[in-house]
Amino acid sequence: MSQRALFLDYLAQTSDAPLMLEIKSAEGIYLKGRDGKKYIDLISGIGVSNVGHRHPHVLRAIRKQLKSYLHVMVYGEYVQSPQVNLAKRLVATLPESLDNVYLVNSGTEAIEGALKLAKRFTGRTEMISCFNAYHGSTHGALSMNGSEYFKNAYRPLLPDIKHIRFNEINDLENITQKTACVLIETVQGEAGVRVPTKEYLQKLRQKCTETGTLLILDEIQAGFGRTGKFWAFEHFGIVPDILVCAKGMGGGMPIGAFISSKKIMSVLTHNPVLGHITTFGGHPVSCAASLATIRIILRQKLHEKVAEKEQLFREMLIHPRIKEIRSLGLMMALQFENFSEVKSIIDKAISYGVITDWFLYCDSALRIAPPLTINKNQIRDVCGILLKAMSKK
Ligand SMILES: Cc1ncc(COP(=O)(O)O)c(C=O)c1O
């Protein structure tokens, strides 16, 4: 039986139409198919490979850690230097108040930890998130998501959750002294890249401070240089009470974190003790890969080169079928008329060797989120291919 047949037979499927590319290897911005065909990964699989696939420094860090130890103990007991070094380096990228890191396995687990922390610290139960938000697929994160379509089949979900409109200042009056937290993506991803105004995020910050509500920023997609700053919130002149990251954090390895102040985080140690437990959270190999990833981004100043790459995409991607381009750095959405238009462009682009995608809640837009390492010639090539795909009916 072929690998494709075995894939369909043995692996749980999540849709009736998986992409089914059979990958042989990956390097930099490229994926290579089993058939020898080379693809440019324009979505970083998805939003993960900010430093490119198999970056040599990430591989070196992984190999080095393999020589010492793999898993040795559940999170929070032993002193594991890959965790310690990563947490110290992460904190150095952040404002003073974000000085304590809880390492987990994934984005959705980091969201779960952040929500629990906010409820436990404030003693409140009400939580607020946005319509069209995507925060993950476990029950807590799913409850906070802003799409009825994806939630309905799994009710009952968490109680006491309200949704507000993203980037709508009037809706901030829903935040009161009953609200434990507001969870919000600094830039909405799966809604099709929605960039809020500085005024909105600053008013949100202010309202949270006034009501004693914790502001949780989800930078699982927007963090690690993707938007042109190391952290997306740096564009907006605000600091969250809890920051959540994952995806690009691991350079291709699974890891996530929720980050807060020592004062807030300390509630996880008592009443009850072990406020969040994870066996594999902060796996030493993932931590080593993550530390290498931070160093690559900062030493090569990858985030500082993002704005000019974004600009080049914008200059090149001019076509009557593109209705609008929404972006912050290399987190971009090309808006088209409808899904069938996007689908046919994506299918053609893939046949020409460029992998792209639509968005979970916005299937009329095409996703561009390449590795930050993509160079200008590669951007020109990719744009040429996308324009060709748009021009063929
Ligand atoms: C903004 C955002 N939050 C949370 C998640 C969930 O992360 P994970 O898939 O690692 O659980 C995602 C994943 O796409 C995301 O884009």
The ligand as an ORCA input file, in Angstrom:
! r2SCAN-3c Opt
* xyz 0 1
  C      -3.836     32.882     17.415
  C      -3.777     31.417     17.764
  N      -3.980     31.041     19.023
  C      -3.923     29.739     19.394
  C      -3.657     28.752     18.474
  C      -3.596     27.309     18.913
  O      -2.290     26.838     18.848
  P      -2.013     25.262     18.749
  O      -2.491     24.802     17.409
  O      -0.528     25.137     18.948
  O      -2.770     24.630     19.859
  C      -3.448     29.108     17.135
  C      -3.201     28.069     16.128
  O      -3.425     28.250     14.950
  C      -3.506     30.473     16.767
  O      -3.323     30.861     15.505
*
